[in-house]
Amino acid sequence: MSGPMSPNQGSPVPSEHETVGAYALGILDDAEATAFEAHLAGCEWCAQQLDELAGMEPMLAALADLPGSGSTPAIGDSLSAQPSPRLVEKLVDEVAEKRAHKRRRSFYMIAAAAALIIAGPLAAVAVNSGSGGGGSQVAASSAQTTFASMADKKSATDPSSHVSATVGMEQKDWGTQAVLELKNATGPLKCSLVLVAKNGQRVTMSSWSVPNWGYGIPDGKTPESRKPLYIGGAAAFKPNEIDHFEVVTFQGKKLVQVQA
């Protein structure tokens, strides 16, 4: 019977390929291990497989508990208990599959995050950053334009802080896109827009700094200080799952609350 096929070629692979799992488990004798190491020095495929199977040695400790394994060996004897070739193959396949599943899961998480960044949240920037950067002005203008087009808006003014906020919302397939219009906020402050769901969960949608001159100050001394802040954010909750929004400082002080 011919040997197993190489991953990238159509000819049978040498027998050394078949011992990578046994080598990873540490069950080869000295001569076999030396022969495999000589093969490993020139075999990229085996080196990759060995890297995939690294760390399998602790699994041998569980072999004594498997049905039909006989009496439990002493602690110092655990590495000398040699499993059958079929069991070695099963362990190798199981670990390889788990490693592949982990890689696929990581890929899907990265892809989902990229989709959210591209399709959902707006850039968290102020209309008047004071930096004069053209890119920030374009992104801020986009946030203000999106806010103006939103039909669902809720507003509130806090009687103590006098900060006013209006939150525009739009449902997306992935959750809710929001844009905050903030007025009468004086700095210096660092703040966050926090979504509070009906189930009590809190999600930070965006964060920003308020400069000394503030945002949306009616009697501000400069044109920049009289203009509101527009800032975008996003969350996985649908609009009907949201209870309210809070604008809070990094120190935990709530400046204003807006019911959804």
C-alpha positions as CSV (number, residue, x, y, z in Angstrom):
1,M,0.0,0.0,0.0
2,S,1.4,3.4,-0.9
3,G,2.0,6.0,1.7
4,P,0.0,9.2,2.3
5,M,0.1,12.0,-0.3
6,S,2.2,15.1,0.3
7,P,0.1,18.3,0.8
8,N,1.4,20.0,-2.3
9,Q,2.5,17.1,-4.6
10,G,1.1,14.0,-6.2
11,S,3.7,11.5,-5.0
12,P,3.7,9.5,-1.8
13,V,5.4,11.2,1.1
14,P,8.4,9.6,2.9
15,S,7.6,7.7,6.1
16,E,9.1,10.5,8.2
17,H,6.0,12.6,7.6
18,E,4.0,10.0,9.4
19,T,6.1,10.3,12.6
20,V,5.5,14.1,13.2
21,G,2.7,13.4,15.6
22,A,4.6,10.8,17.6
23,Y,7.6,13.2,17.8
24,A,5.3,16.0,19.1
25,L,4.1,13.6,21.8
26,G,7.6,12.5,22.7
27,I,7.1,8.8,22.2
28,L,9.9,8.1,19.7
29,D,13.0,6.3,20.9
30,D,16.4,8.1,20.6
31,A,17.2,6.6,17.2
32,E,13.8,7.4,15.8
33,A,13.9,11.0,17.2
34,T,17.3,11.6,15.8
35,A,16.3,10.3,12.3
36,F,13.2,12.5,12.4
37,E,15.2,15.6,13.5
38,A,17.5,15.1,10.5
39,H,14.4,15.0,8.2
40,L,12.9,18.0,9.9
41,A,15.9,20.2,9.1
42,G,15.0,20.1,5.4
43,C,11.2,19.6,5.5
44,E,9.1,22.8,5.7
45,W,5.8,20.8,5.8
46,C,6.8,18.8,8.9
47,A,8.1,22.0,10.6
48,Q,4.7,23.6,10.1
49,Q,2.9,20.5,11.4
50,L,5.2,20.3,14.4
51,D,4.5,24.0,15.2
52,E,0.7,23.3,15.0
53,L,1.0,20.4,17.4
54,A,3.3,22.1,19.9
55,G,2.1,21.8,23.5
56,M,0.4,18.4,23.1
57,E,2.6,16.7,25.7
58,P,0.2,17.6,28.6
59,M,-2.5,15.6,26.8
60,L,-0.7,12.4,27.6
61,A,-1.6,12.9,31.3
62,A,-5.2,12.2,30.3
63,L,-4.4,8.9,28.5
64,A,-4.4,6.9,31.7
65,D,-8.0,7.9,32.3
66,L,-9.2,6.6,28.9
67,P,-11.3,3.4,28.8
68,G,-9.1,0.4,28.4
69,S,-5.9,2.2,29.3
70,G,-5.2,0.0,32.3
71,S,-3.9,1.1,35.7
72,T,-3.0,4.7,36.3
73,P,0.8,5.2,36.0
74,A,2.8,7.1,38.5
75,I,3.4,10.8,37.9
76,G,7.0,10.2,36.8
77,D,5.8,7.5,34.4
78,S,3.3,9.6,32.5
79,L,5.6,10.4,29.5
80,S,6.6,6.7,29.2
81,A,3.1,5.5,28.6
82,Q,3.0,5.1,24.9
83,P,-0.4,5.3,23.2
84,S,-1.3,3.2,20.3
85,P,-0.7,4.5,16.7
86,R,-4.5,4.9,16.3
87,L,-4.7,7.0,19.5
88,V,-1.8,9.1,18.4
89,E,-3.5,9.8,15.0
90,K,-6.7,10.7,16.8
91,L,-5.0,13.1,19.1
92,V,-3.1,14.8,16.3
93,D,-6.3,15.2,14.2
94,E,-8.2,16.6,17.2
95,V,-5.6,19.2,18.0
96,A,-5.1,20.2,14.4
97,E,-8.9,20.7,14.0
98,K,-9.0,22.8,17.2
99,R,-6.1,25.0,16.0
100,A,-7.8,25.5,12.6
101,H,-11.1,26.4,14.3
102,K,-9.3,29.0,16.4
103,R,-7.8,30.5,13.3
104,R,-11.1,30.6,11.5
105,R,-12.8,32.2,14.5
106,S,-10.1,34.9,14.7
107,F,-10.5,35.6,11.0
108,Y,-14.3,36.0,11.3
109,M,-13.9,38.4,14.3
110,I,-11.5,40.6,12.4
111,A,-13.7,40.6,9.3
112,A,-16.8,41.5,11.4
113,A,-14.9,44.4,13.0
114,A,-13.7,45.6,9.6
115,A,-17.3,45.5,8.3
116,L,-18.5,47.5,11.2
117,I,-15.8,50.2,10.8
118,I,-16.4,50.5,7.0
119,A,-20.2,50.4,7.0
120,G,-21.3,51.7,10.4
121,P,-19.7,54.2,12.7
122,L,-19.0,57.8,11.8
123,A,-15.6,59.4,12.7
124,A,-15.6,60.8,16.2
125,V,-14.5,64.3,15.4
126,A,-15.6,67.8,16.3
127,V,-16.9,70.3,13.8
128,N,-14.3,72.8,15.0
129,S,-11.2,70.9,16.2
130,G,-9.1,74.0,16.2
131,S,-6.3,72.1,14.4
132,G,-7.2,73.4,10.9
133,G,-6.9,69.9,9.5
134,G,-8.9,69.5,6.3
135,G,-9.5,65.8,6.8
136,S,-11.1,66.4,10.2
137,Q,-13.3,69.1,8.8
138,V,-14.5,66.8,6.0
139,A,-15.3,64.0,8.5
140,A,-17.0,66.4,10.9
141,S,-19.1,67.8,8.0
142,S,-20.2,64.3,7.2
143,A,-21.3,63.7,10.8
144,Q,-23.3,67.0,10.7
145,T,-24.9,66.1,7.4
146,T,-25.9,62.7,8.6
147,F,-27.3,64.2,11.8
148,A,-29.4,66.6,9.7
149,S,-30.8,63.7,7.6
150,M,-31.9,61.6,10.6
151,A,-35.6,61.6,11.3
152,D,-35.4,60.0,14.8
153,K,-33.9,62.6,17.2
154,K,-34.3,63.0,21.0
155,S,-33.1,66.0,23.0
156,A,-32.6,67.0,26.6
157,T,-31.0,69.7,28.8
158,D,-29.6,69.0,32.2
159,P,-30.9,71.5,34.8
160,S,-27.7,71.3,36.8
161,S,-24.9,71.3,34.2
162,H,-27.0,73.2,31.6
163,V,-25.5,70.9,28.9
164,S,-27.8,70.2,26.0
165,A,-27.7,67.1,23.8
166,T,-29.6,65.8,20.9
167,V,-29.1,62.3,19.7
168,G,-30.0,61.3,16.2
169,M,-30.5,57.5,15.6
170,E,-30.8,55.3,12.5
171,Q,-31.3,51.6,12.6
172,K,-28.8,49.4,10.6
173,D,-28.6,45.7,10.0
174,W,-25.8,45.5,12.6
175,G,-27.5,47.7,15.2
176,T,-27.8,51.5,15.6
177,Q,-25.9,54.4,14.1
178,A,-26.0,57.5,16.2
179,V,-24.8,61.2,15.9
180,L,-24.6,63.4,19.0
181,E,-25.1,67.2,18.8
182,L,-23.7,68.7,22.0
183,K,-24.2,72.3,23.2
184,N,-23.3,74.5,26.1
185,A,-20.4,72.2,27.1
186,T,-17.4,74.1,28.6
187,G,-13.9,72.5,28.8
188,P,-11.4,71.3,29.5
189,L,-13.2,67.9,29.6
190,K,-12.9,64.4,28.3
191,C,-16.3,62.9,27.7
192,S,-18.1,59.8,26.3
193,L,-21.4,59.0,24.8
194,V,-22.8,56.0,26.6
195,L,-25.7,53.9,25.4
196,V,-27.8,52.3,28.2
197,A,-29.8,49.3,27.0
198,K,-33.2,48.3,28.4
199,N,-31.5,45.2,29.9
200,G,-29.1,47.5,31.8
201,Q,-26.0,46.9,29.7
202,R,-23.9,50.0,29.1
203,V,-21.9,50.6,25.8
204,T,-19.5,53.5,25.1
205,M,-20.3,54.6,21.6
206,S,-17.6,57.3,21.2
207,S,-15.4,59.7,23.2
208,W,-13.9,63.1,22.7
209,S,-12.2,66.1,24.4
210,V,-13.9,69.5,25.0
211,P,-11.4,72.3,24.7
212,N,-11.3,75.3,27.0
213,W,-13.5,77.4,24.7
214,G,-16.2,74.7,24.7
215,Y,-18.9,73.8,22.2
216,G,-22.2,75.4,21.5
217,I,-21.8,78.3,24.0
218,P,-24.5,80.9,23.1
219,D,-22.4,83.8,24.2
220,G,-19.0,82.4,23.3
221,K,-16.2,84.8,22.5
222,T,-15.2,83.1,19.3
223,P,-17.1,81.6,16.3
224,E,-15.7,78.2,17.2
225,S,-17.0,78.2,20.7
226,R,-20.5,79.0,19.5
227,K,-20.8,76.0,17.2
228,P,-22.0,72.7,18.5
229,L,-20.0,69.5,18.5
230,Y,-21.2,66.7,16.1
231,I,-19.8,63.3,16.8
232,G,-20.8,59.9,15.5
233,G,-21.0,56.5,17.2
234,A,-22.4,53.0,16.8
235,A,-23.6,50.0,18.9
236,A,-25.0,46.5,18.3
237,F,-28.3,47.3,20.0
238,K,-31.4,48.1,17.9
239,P,-33.2,51.4,18.6
240,N,-36.1,49.6,20.3
241,E,-33.6,47.9,22.7
242,I,-32.2,51.3,23.9
243,D,-33.4,53.0,27.1
244,H,-31.4,56.2,27.1
245,F,-28.1,57.9,26.3
246,E,-25.7,59.6,28.7
247,V,-22.9,62.1,28.2
248,V,-20.5,61.5,31.0
249,T,-17.0,62.7,31.8
250,F,-14.1,60.3,32.2
251,Q,-14.4,60.9,36.0
252,G,-17.9,59.4,35.8
253,K,-19.9,62.7,36.2
254,K,-23.1,62.7,34.1
255,L,-23.5,65.9,32.2
256,V,-26.9,65.1,30.5
257,Q,-29.2,62.2,29.8
258,V,-31.3,61.7,26.7
259,Q,-34.2,59.2,26.6
260,A,-34.2,57.1,23.5
